[in-house]
Amino acid sequence: MAVYDQRVLSMYSGLGPLLGYFQRIPNAQVPFPGLVELNIDGVWDAPGPSRRFESNQAALLVSRSRLLCSGVRRLSALESAGVGGVPLYESLHHCLPTLRRLHLSRALSLDTQMLVTLVGSRQTLPLMSLDLSGCVSVDAHGLAALIACCRGLVHVNLSQTAADNTVLAALTRVAGMDDAAGLEVLVLDTTNITGAAVRDFASACAKRFCRERGNAHAPRAWRLRLLDVDNCAGIGADAVAVTRDLLSFMRTRVLAAMAGGSAAAGIPRPATSGDGEPESEYEEEEFYMIATLPAGAVSRARSAAAGREGEGDGRPLYALIDMDSERPLLELDGNIYQGVKDELLGTAMVFDLAEGGSDDEGGGGDDVDDDGESGEMDARLVGMTSQVVAFHPVRLSKK
């Protein structure tokens, strides 16, 4: 059952007789016992009076007529700011254990106590799609209690709520579970989360993606498709950069615009000095590290990438995870490697080869012309390092 536009339906759909029928049937009778989906977007809290029914009558339609009985799987009631607490609780009380989709935006009467009471002592809820955007009366404790029961969440929208790091930590645990469905869309704009929690969430998603890529028996290719953390005052440009880097190989769309910043880049717009030159608020540090892999690993990855027609630019797909730890992980074209860091006795110099230089595995060596004679190679020194990390293949398995 779908009721989309209250003004149009009130004038032409003839819902008045239907409401009268609902009021006349016995209280113990359920009008539609097989109802599985109800869409009342913009109707539960109608903007003004109409010819046939008003907002309070729409609430009567949902609560007193017992439309939301046990068995309803999908409920969408966006823009429900004026719905009272009693009809809201009575409506959700019966159907919450079976709901797969709950979209209830701007419900001001939905508070922490009601949500915690609805969840009760339930260990699991079947919710897969959750939208509580604009529900400002629910604090972080209530949101975290609900999310902790929902292992199958795929789409979550908690924008303009009191969500903080505890809520994102609960979502991080859901995202890292191999037996969970896996979050694909997460919207947390204008919330109280910080950069550290976002980095932890991105790292958990990256680790799960690498585990599933390395598992030939994985049922499907999961990935996080969208992460929206716009207008979160606790997230800085450095956290945004790390998050984008962790999620880049999943092709995740990261929205991280900040107040006065660029929506496309997700970094603050630099201030300008008197002469018009930009003044950066952040200091960037660039360092190099030598990475070694087993013989033939890069060649096999290049061959596999070249064989994928129409995907990417023919280069191997790779991802580096936890490079600041002592045992970082590398995912190279579906293979997982674990690294061990060490220090060189001397200093290694890193060169940038000009176009036409040798890029064979292992580097080094002179260019060889078509006539077999050795030629000179243009090289530019870009940095020096004494750090090295040796990667070795590993196989990840469930505990």
Residue pairs with C-beta under 8 A, 6 or more apart in sequence:
1 32
1 35
1 37
1 38
1 39
1 67
2 37
2 38
2 39
3 9
3 15
3 39
3 40
3 41
3 43
3 58
4 39
4 41
4 42
4 43
5 42
6 42
6 43
6 46
6 47
6 50
6 58
7 50
9 15
9 43
9 52
10 50
10 51
10 52
10 53
11 50
11 51
11 52
13 52
14 52
15 52
15 53
15 61
16 52
16 53
19 52
19 53
19 57
19 60
19 61
21 31
22 31
22 60
22 61
22 64
22 65
23 60
23 64
23 65
25 31
25 65
30 66
30 69
31 65
31 66
31 67
32 67
33 69
33 71
34 71
35 67
35 69
35 71
35 72
36 71
36 72
36 73
36 74
37 72
37 73
37 74
37 75
38 62
38 67
38 68
38 72
38 74
38 75
38 76
38 77
39 74
39 76
40 58
40 62
40 76
40 77
41 76
41 77
41 78
41 79
41 103
42 78
42 79
43 55
43 58
44 55
44 58
44 59
44 62
44 77
44 79
44 80
44 83
45 55
45 79
45 80
45 81
45 82
45 83
46 54
46 55
46 58
53 61
55 82
59 83
59 84
59 87
60 87
61 67
62 68
62 77
62 87
62 91
63 86
63 87
63 90
63 91
64 87
66 94
68 75
68 91
68 92
68 94
68 95
69 94
69 95
70 94
70 95
70 97
70 98
71 95
71 98
72 94
72 95
72 98
72 99
73 98
73 99
73 100
73 101
74 99
74 100
74 101
75 95
75 99
75 101
75 102
75 103
75 104
76 101
76 103
77 83
77 103
77 104
77 107
78 103
78 104
78 105
78 106
78 131
79 105
79 106
80 88
80 104
80 105
80 106
80 107
81 106
81 107
81 108
82 108
83 107
83 109
84 109
85 109
85 110
85 111
85 114
88 107
88 109
88 110
88 114
89 114
89 117
89 118
92 118
93 118
96 102
96 118
96 119
96 125
97 122
97 125
97 126
98 126
99 125
99 126
99 127
100 126
100 127
100 128
100 129
101 127
101 128
101 129
101 130
102 127
102 129
102 130
102 131
102 132
103 129
103 130
103 131
104 110
104 131
104 132
104 135
105 131
105 132
105 133
105 134
105 135
106 133
106 134
106 135
107 132
107 134
107 135
108 135
108 136
108 137
109 137
110 132
110 135
110 137
110 138
111 137
111 138
111 142
112 137
112 138
112 139
112 141
112 142
113 142
115 138
115 142
115 143
115 145
115 146
116 141
116 142
116 145
119 125
119 145
119 146
119 149
122 149
123 149
124 149
124 150
124 151
125 146
125 149
125 150
126 150
126 152
127 150
127 152
127 153
128 152
128 153
128 154
128 155
128 181
129 153
129 154
129 155
129 156
130 146
130 147
130 150
130 153
130 155
130 156
130 157
130 158
131 155
131 156
131 157
132 138
132 143
132 157
132 158
132 161
133 157
133 158
133 159
133 160
133 161
133 187
134 159
134 160
134 161
135 161
136 160
136 161
136 162
138 161
138 162
139 162
140 162
140 163
140 164
140 166
140 167
140 192
141 166
143 158
143 161
143 162
143 163
143 167
144 166
144 167
144 169
144 170
147 153
147 156
147 167
147 170
147 171
147 174
148 170
148 173
150 174
151 174
151 177
151 179
151 180
151 181
152 180
152 181
153 171
153 174
153 180
153 181
153 183
154 181
154 182
154 183
154 184
154 185
155 183
155 184
155 185
156 171
156 183
156 185
156 186
156 187
157 185
157 187
158 167
158 187
158 188
158 191
159 187
159 188
159 189
159 190
159 191
159 228
160 189
160 190
160 191
161 191
162 191
162 192
163 188
163 191
163 192
163 193
164 191
164 192
164 193
165 192
165 193
165 194
165 196
165 197
167 191
167 193
168 188
168 193
168 197
168 198
168 200
168 201
169 197
169 200
171 183
171 186
171 201
172 197
172 200
172 201
172 204
173 204
174 180
174 183
175 182
175 183
175 201
175 204
175 205
175 208
175 224
176 204
176 205
176 207
176 208
178 208
178 211
178 212
178 398
182 208
182 222
182 224
183 205
183 224
184 222
184 223
184 224
184 225
184 226
185 225
185 226
186 201
186 224
186 226
186 227
186 228
187 226
187 228
188 227
188 228
188 229
188 232
189 228
189 229
189 230
189 231
189 232
189 255
190 230
190 231
190 232
191 229
191 232
192 232
192 234
193 229
193 232
193 234
193 235
194 232
194 234
194 235
194 239
195 234
195 235
195 236
195 238
195 239
195 240
196 239
198 227
198 229
198 235
198 239
198 243
199 239
199 242
199 243
199 246
201 227
202 227
202 242
202 243
202 246
202 247
203 246
203 321
203 322
205 224
205 246
205 247
205 250
205 252
206 246
206 247
206 249
206 250
206 319
206 321
207 321
207 329
208 222
209 222
209 223
209 224
209 249
209 250
209 319
209 331
210 319
210 321
210 329
210 331
210 336
210 396
211 336
211 396
212 218
212 221
212 222
213 221
213 331
213 334
213 336
214 331
214 334
214 335
214 336
214 395
214 396
215 396
223 250
223 251
223 252
224 247
224 250
224 252
225 252
225 253
226 252
226 253
226 255
227 243
227 247
227 252
227 253
227 254
227 255
228 255
229 235
229 240
229 243
229 254
229 255
229 256
230 255
230 256
230 257
230 258
230 263
231 257
231 258
231 259
232 256
232 258
233 258
233 259
235 256
235 258
236 282
237 258
237 266
237 267
237 268
237 281
237 282
238 282
240 254
240 256
240 266
240 267
241 267
243 254
243 256
244 254
244 256
244 266
246 319
246 321
247 254
248 319
249 317
249 318
249 319
249 331
254 266
255 263
255 266
256 266
257 263
257 264
257 266
258 266
258 267
258 268
260 268
260 269
261 267
261 268
261 269
262 268
262 269
268 281
270 278
270 279
270 280
270 281
271 278
271 279
271 281
272 278
272 279
273 279
286 383
287 383
287 385
287 387
288 350
288 382
288 383
288 384
288 385
288 387
289 323
289 385
289 387
289 388
289 389
290 344
290 348
290 350
290 385
290 387
290 388
290 389
291 330
291 339
291 388
291 389
291 390
291 391
292 388
292 389
292 390
292 391
293 330
293 332
293 337
293 391
294 391
294 392
294 393
296 361
297 332
297 335
297 337
297 393
298 316
298 332
298 361
299 361
300 333
301 316
301 318
301 332
301 333
301 335
302 315
302 316
304 316
304 333
304 334
305 312
305 314
305 315
305 316
305 317
305 333
306 314
308 314
316 332
316 333
317 331
317 332
317 333
318 330
318 331
318 332
318 333
319 330
319 331
320 328
320 329
320 330
321 328
321 329
321 330
321 331
322 328
322 329
326 340
326 341
327 338
327 339
327 340
327 341
328 338
328 339
328 341
328 389
329 336
329 337
329 338
329 339
330 336
330 337
330 338
330 339
330 391
331 337
335 393
336 393
336 394
336 395
336 396
337 391
337 392
337 393
337 394
338 391
338 392
338 394
339 389
339 390
339 391
339 392
340 389
340 390
340 392
341 387
341 388
341 389
342 387
342 388
342 389
342 390
343 386
343 387
343 388
344 385
344 386
344 387
344 388
346 386
347 384
347 385
347 386
348 384
348 385
348 386
348 388
349 381
349 383
349 384
350 381
350 382
350 383
350 384
350 385
351 379
351 380
351 381
351 382
352 379
352 380
352 381
352 382
353 359
353 377
353 378
353 379
354 377
354 378
354 379
354 380
356 367
356 378
357 367
357 377
357 378
357 379
358 364
358 365
358 366
358 367
358 377
366 374
366 375
366 376
366 377
367 374
367 375
367 376
367 377
368 374
368 375
369 375
